[in-house]
Amino acid sequence: MAQLTMYSTTWCGYCRRLKLQLDRAGIAYEEIDIERDPEAAKFVESVNGGNQTVPTVRFPDGTALTNPPFAAVVEKLAA
């Protein structure tokens, strides 16, 4: 089961970079395209002041980071 959820779009370069880094590190994640999932888009808006900013990463504890550097994701997962 995925440890985290990454909200993204198909055209987002920052999303592609973070996915590549997560894949290389063997970190499991569920990816949700906010352009295809209206509920996911609403969640992203709710944690980003009404903006659909991606990547937005949601952690198992319910917290979220917007456009986080890979090191911040690893640090949060280790906590």
N, C-alpha and C positions, 0 to 999 in steps of 0.2 A: 504494500500500500504506500502511496506517495506520502512523504513527510511534509510536503508543502504544495501549494497551488500557485501557479503563475498565470496571471491574466495577461493576455497579449493580443496582438493582431498579426496578420500575415506579413504586413509591410514594415513592421517595426525592427529597425536595425539593432536597437538596444536589447530587444527581446531575443533576437537571434544570437547575439553575443552572450547573453546570460545563459541561454539554453545550452550553447556549446560548452561553456564553462561548467555548468551543472553536469552535463553528460560526461565530460572528461573526468570529473571528480567522482562519478558514480552516484550522484545524489538523485534520488527518485523525486519526481514531481508530476503533478497533473497540470497540463496546459489547457487553458480555456480561452478561446477566441471571443473577445467581448463584442465583436461585430456579428457574431452568430448566436450569441446567448444574451438576450436582454437582461436577464436576472444578474448575470455576471457583470454586465455593464453598469447596472444600478449599484452593485457592491463597490466597484471601482470608483464610481462617482461619490459614494458615501464616505470613502476614506481619503478622497483627494479634492475636497472642497467643491464638488460638483463637476470636476474635470475627469475625462476618460484618459488618464495618464497611465501608460504602460511602459515597461512591465510593472505591474503591481504584484507583489508576492505576499501571500497569506500563509502564516505559520500555523502549526497545530494548536497553539495556544490562543488563536484568534486574532493576534496582532498582524499588522501589515506594514510592509516597507514599499515605497515607491521608487522605481528605478534604482534599486540598491546595487552597490558594487558587490561583486562576488564575495569578497572578504566579509562583508557585513552579513550576507546570507549564511556563510559558514559559521561565523561567530554566533549568530542568533540560534542556529540549529544546535550548536554545542552547549549553549546555556541551559 
